[in-house]
Amino acid sequence: MSRSIQTRPAAECRYDIVSLGEVMLRLDPGDRRIRTTRTFDVWEGGGEYNVARGLRRAFGQRAAVVTALADNEVGRLVEDFILQGGVDTQHIQWKAYDGIGRTTRNGLNFTERGFGVRGAVGLSDRGNTAVSQMKPGEFDWDGLFAQGVRWFHTGGIFAALSESTADVAEEAMTAARKHGTVISYDLNFRPSLWKGIGGEARAQEVNKRLASFVDVMIGNEEDFSASLGFEIEGVDENLTDLDTGAFRAMIAEASATYPNFQAIGTTLRGVKTATVNDWGAIAWSRAEGFAEATHRPDMEIYDRVGGGDSFASGLAYGLMELDTLQQAVEYGAAHAAIAMTTPGDTTTATLAEVAKLAGGGSARVQR
């Protein structure tokens, strides 16, 4: 276990990781465009859920998700994907479906991967979804955390879904803290989610309130600026310069503003094209200071969506199971790098592959 974060002993806990968030059906046109395709590949995905699934599939941790789905064929398809991912589904809230979705429905996420000069595109169709209607008092958080949960994860996507979901996140984090569960939060700023409900000002109001409950804060450069109001000096909007000095200064300011933060992780992505990125990550903890992952310039990308979630799951694994913050940030960055070589939000990596890349391994053929 890392000196940076102390979790409850695994033997005392039913789950290593529980995530709270929406799980959508992802429809992927492959190498085509949404507007012209005739076929879609289908997966499940969701910012918070992806972290639990990554910890289960790549790192062998016991995982569960708390979410809500409309009880229809699409909802059951999403459930089937979650089951394939090995994530416990018993905490899903099933909502009655009215036949056409007037009152509740399941979220859809259309995603183009992009290629070269054509950037990735995400188009979500998630208004009035079952999970957006979750309200405080509907779920027995004390009953869940009393069973023993080492790590709880939620984030800014779930908090943006409705007025009530931010309150649910606060309720869950309050219970997690009471039961000694480590709390992580990925800011995951999505302009489309906040656009009609107050924009960045509202995002900062909500995320600043929830940040006071967080032990491990995660995000990229835009997340910390748009969601918490911390400016990163000397970095252009395309993040073409990955000098970490400005990020270290921002993290120092954030850790001073929020004394409850025990660790912070941030990804560094320089987008040259949709398929070539500079990739890196830095982390900080009160116990160990700063650590920086191996920088990977000109890294080839197949599907960038879900890369940040894979970083979060690798970082969480490292903080739970490895010895140092340096190892944790290396595992996070390496896991994300591998995850971005395959389609879909969710990882297909193995622990052995992550350990090899984090330790400096190459992409030579394995026979």
Disulfide bonds with the S-S distance in Angstrom:
none
